[in-house]
Amino acid sequence: MTKNLALRERLPRYYWSIVMMGLALFLSFHPVLAANIWDTFSTIMKDIYGKLLGISTIVAVTAAAVALIVRMVSRNQRAVDEATSWLKRIVVTWFILNTLGFIIAYIQPLIQGGQYTP
């Protein structure tokens, strides 16, 4: 009975000791892991953006071609107006997607390493 009581008194102390050792290990490895995580994340995002840009260019050209064909062939003024508005939307969206890469490429060196230097 006394052994069980002594063990029950020591269990919380053992538990919190293990938790604190785990926290100390996590905090000591955190800068190393954070650098690896951000480098990996940056590589993945560049790859995804490159693929998105390629796909969006193909889709934009195809949709713009359809809008231009509708605009040239249709005799209905409403269809021509809608095709024109779709053509404007396609061009603006494609321009924004392409500009995002240039903005990121310009801003990234400014905030490199978490240190902003104006």
C-alpha positions as CSV (number, residue, x, y, z in Angstrom):
1,M,0.0,0.0,0.0
2,T,2.8,2.4,0.8
3,K,4.6,1.5,-2.4
4,N,1.5,2.5,-4.4
5,L,1.2,5.7,-2.5
6,A,4.8,6.7,-3.1
7,L,4.5,5.8,-6.8
8,R,1.4,8.0,-7.1
9,E,3.2,10.9,-5.6
10,R,6.2,10.5,-7.9
11,L,4.2,10.0,-11.1
12,P,3.3,13.6,-11.7
13,R,6.9,14.6,-11.0
14,Y,8.2,12.1,-13.6
15,Y,5.5,13.2,-16.1
16,W,6.4,16.9,-15.8
17,S,10.1,16.1,-16.0
18,I,9.6,14.2,-19.3
19,V,7.4,17.0,-20.6
20,M,10.0,19.7,-19.7
21,M,12.9,17.6,-21.3
22,G,10.8,17.3,-24.5
23,L,10.1,21.0,-24.5
24,A,13.8,21.8,-24.0
25,L,14.7,19.5,-27.0
26,F,12.0,21.1,-29.2
27,L,13.2,24.6,-28.4
28,S,16.8,23.7,-29.0
29,F,16.0,22.2,-32.4
30,H,13.4,24.8,-33.4
31,P,15.7,27.2,-35.3
32,V,17.2,24.4,-37.3
33,L,13.8,22.9,-38.2
34,A,12.3,26.3,-39.0
35,A,15.0,27.1,-41.5
36,N,14.5,23.7,-43.2
37,I,10.7,24.1,-43.2
38,W,10.9,27.6,-44.8
39,D,13.4,26.5,-47.4
40,T,11.3,23.5,-48.3
41,F,8.1,25.6,-48.3
42,S,9.7,28.2,-50.6
43,T,10.9,25.5,-53.0
44,I,7.4,23.9,-53.1
45,M,5.7,27.3,-53.6
46,K,8.0,28.2,-56.5
47,D,7.3,24.9,-58.2
48,I,3.5,25.2,-57.7
49,Y,3.6,28.8,-59.0
50,G,5.6,27.8,-62.0
51,K,3.1,25.1,-62.9
52,L,0.1,27.3,-62.2
53,L,1.6,30.0,-64.4
54,G,2.1,27.5,-67.3
55,I,-1.5,26.1,-67.0
56,S,-3.0,29.6,-66.6
57,T,-1.3,30.8,-69.8
58,I,-2.6,27.9,-71.8
59,V,-6.2,28.3,-70.4
60,A,-6.0,32.1,-70.9
61,V,-5.0,31.7,-74.6
62,T,-7.7,29.1,-75.2
63,A,-10.4,31.1,-73.5
64,A,-9.3,34.3,-75.2
65,A,-9.4,32.6,-78.6
66,V,-13.0,31.4,-78.0
67,A,-14.0,34.9,-76.9
68,L,-12.5,36.4,-80.0
69,I,-14.2,33.8,-82.2
70,V,-17.5,34.5,-80.6
71,R,-16.9,38.2,-80.9
72,M,-16.0,38.0,-84.6
73,V,-18.7,35.5,-85.7
74,S,-21.7,36.4,-83.6
75,R,-24.4,38.7,-85.0
76,N,-26.0,39.1,-81.6
77,Q,-24.8,42.4,-80.0
78,R,-25.3,41.0,-76.5
79,A,-23.0,38.0,-77.2
80,V,-20.4,40.3,-78.6
81,D,-20.6,42.5,-75.5
82,E,-20.3,39.5,-73.2
83,A,-17.3,38.1,-75.2
84,T,-15.6,41.5,-74.9
85,S,-16.1,41.6,-71.2
86,W,-14.8,38.0,-70.9
87,L,-11.8,39.0,-72.9
88,K,-11.0,41.9,-70.6
89,R,-11.4,39.7,-67.5
90,I,-9.1,37.0,-69.0
91,V,-6.4,39.6,-69.8
92,V,-6.6,41.3,-66.4
93,T,-6.5,37.9,-64.5
94,W,-3.5,36.7,-66.6
95,F,-1.7,39.9,-66.0
96,I,-2.2,39.7,-62.2
97,L,-1.0,36.1,-62.1
98,N,2.1,37.0,-64.0
99,T,2.8,40.1,-61.9
100,L,2.6,38.2,-58.6
101,G,5.9,36.4,-59.5
102,F,7.7,39.6,-60.2
103,I,6.4,41.2,-56.9
104,I,7.5,38.2,-54.9
105,A,10.9,38.1,-56.6
106,Y,11.3,41.8,-55.7
107,I,10.1,41.6,-52.1
108,Q,11.8,38.3,-51.1
109,P,15.4,39.8,-51.0
110,L,14.1,42.7,-48.9
111,I,12.9,40.3,-46.1
112,Q,15.5,37.6,-46.5
113,G,16.2,35.7,-43.3
114,G,13.4,37.4,-41.4
115,Q,15.4,40.7,-41.3
116,Y,13.7,43.6,-43.0
117,T,16.2,46.1,-44.3
118,P,14.6,49.1,-46.1
